[in-house]
Each structure stands twice: as C-alpha cells, then as structure tokens.
Amino acid sequence: MIKYVIKRILLLIPVFLGVTFVIFAIVRLNPADPVVAILGINITDEQYAAKAVELGLDQPFFVQYLLYIKNIVFNFDLGVSYSTGRQVSTMIAERFGTTLQLGLMGIALALVLWRGGLLTRQGLMLVGNL
C-alpha cells in the first residue's frame, strides 16, 4: 500500500510540470504585453525596459519557466497578478472557502440525485420524456 502511495505521489511530479508548462506557455504566448497592461501605453522606453527587467521578461522563456517553478516549489509563491498587482496565492486563499463550499454542495447534490433515482435508467427516461 505504501509503495502504491509513493508511486502515485511520484507520478504527480510530471503531471505538475506538464500542467504548469502548458499554462505558463499559454500566458506567455498571449499577444497582450504585460508591461503595457501594467504601466499603460503612455510610457517611455526606459520605463518599459525597467519594468520588463523587474518582471523577468528580459530572460529567455525556459529561464522564466524554471524561475517560476523554483518560486512555486521552494517559496510557495505563485507570482503577482498582472491585472491587480496582488499575490496570486493570497487571492486563491481568499476564495478557497467559497470554492470548497461550492464543490461540497455539488457533490452532495450529485449524491442525492444518484441515490434518489434521477440517475437510474427509469429516472433518465422520465427526465428524457419531459
């Protein structure tokens, strides 16, 4: 049993890396420029360059990704939101309670419908005839 749990935990590593890489690539391939989104369009070249360096956008793509993973793994830091300027981990933590409640209510509703007969063959035929 312990061997199975260890195997499953180790399988999370490539899944984590794959998911974070895809999300990071999607965000970086977005045509919107994060520096312009943060500072606006009326900025000088010096301001643009300074903000790009501050955000790490002067680094190659894979260096940015590895720094992102390092911050997640060692500092539990998901970064700063470009739109609000707040820590992403703080924003997630603020909404976690509501998300948990919503998920648990969805599971409870699914169990009630399943046990109550709506998801049985007769229940589905009844719903299909409505």
C-alpha positions in Angstrom: 0.0 0.0 0.0 2.8 2.4 0.9 4.5 1.5 -2.4 1.4 2.4 -4.3 1.0 5.8 -2.5 4.7 6.6 -3.1 4.3 5.7 -6.8 1.2 8.0 -7.1 3.0 10.9 -5.4 6.0 10.5 -7.7 3.6 10.4 -10.7 2.4 13.9 -9.6 5.7 15.4 -10.5 5.5 15.1 -14.3 1.8 16.0 -14.2 2.6 19.1 -12.2 5.4 20.1 -14.6 3.3 19.4 -17.7 0.3 21.4 -16.4 2.4 24.3 -15.2 4.3 24.4 -18.5 1.2 24.5 -20.6 -0.4 27.2 -18.5 2.9 29.2 -18.5 3.2 28.9 -22.2 -0.4 30.0 -22.8 0.1 33.1 -20.6 3.4 33.9 -22.3 2.1 33.4 -25.8 -0.8 35.8 -25.2 -0.4 38.7 -27.6 -1.1 41.2 -24.8 2.0 42.8 -23.4 2.1 42.6 -19.6 4.3 45.7 -19.3 1.8 47.8 -21.2 -1.0 46.2 -19.3 0.6 47.3 -16.0 2.0 50.7 -16.9 -0.3 51.8 -19.7 0.6 53.0 -23.2 2.0 56.4 -22.4 5.4 55.2 -21.1 9.0 55.9 -22.1 11.3 53.2 -23.5 13.3 53.4 -20.3 10.2 52.8 -18.1 9.3 49.9 -20.3 12.7 48.3 -20.1 12.9 48.7 -16.4 9.5 47.1 -15.8 10.4 44.2 -18.2 13.6 43.6 -16.2 11.6 43.8 -12.9 9.1 41.2 -14.2 11.9 39.0 -15.6 10.7 39.3 -19.2 14.2 40.1 -20.4 15.1 36.4 -19.7 14.6 33.6 -22.2 11.3 31.6 -22.0 12.7 28.5 -20.3 14.7 30.5 -17.8 11.4 32.3 -16.9 9.7 29.0 -16.5 12.4 27.5 -14.3 12.4 30.5 -12.1 8.6 30.2 -11.9 8.8 26.6 -10.8 11.6 27.3 -8.3 9.4 30.0 -6.7 6.5 27.7 -6.5 8.4 24.7 -5.1 10.7 26.5 -2.6 8.7 29.6 -1.7 5.1 28.6 -2.4 5.0 31.8 -4.5 2.6 31.8 -7.4 3.6 35.3 -8.5 1.9 38.6 -8.8 -1.3 39.2 -10.8 -0.7 41.5 -13.8 -4.2 42.9 -13.5 -4.4 43.6 -9.8 -0.8 43.7 -8.6 -1.7 41.3 -5.7 -0.1 38.0 -4.8 -1.9 35.2 -6.6 -1.6 32.8 -3.6 -3.4 35.4 -1.4 -6.2 35.8 -4.0 -6.6 32.0 -4.1 -6.6 31.7 -0.3 -9.4 34.4 -0.1 -11.6 32.4 -2.3 -10.8 28.9 -1.1 -13.6 28.7 1.4 -16.3 29.6 -1.1 -14.8 27.3 -3.7 -14.8 24.4 -1.1 -18.4 25.1 -0.2 -19.5 25.1 -3.8 -17.6 21.8 -4.5 -19.1 20.1 -1.5 -22.6 21.2 -2.3 -22.1 19.9 -5.9 -21.0 16.5 -4.6 -23.9 16.4 -2.1 -26.4 17.3 -4.9 -24.9 14.6 -7.2 -25.2 12.0 -4.4 -28.8 13.0 -3.7 -29.7 12.8 -7.4 -27.9 9.5 -7.8 -29.4 7.9 -4.7 -32.8 9.5 -5.3 -33.3 7.7 -8.6 -32.9 10.5 -11.1 -29.7 8.9 -12.5 -31.1 5.4 -12.7 -32.5 4.1 -16.0 -36.1 4.9 -15.1 -35.1 8.4 -13.8 -33.3 9.2 -17.0 -36.2 8.0 -19.1 -38.5 10.2 -17.0 -36.3 13.3 -17.5 -36.0 12.5 -21.2 -39.8 12.5 -21.6 -40.2 15.9 -20.0 
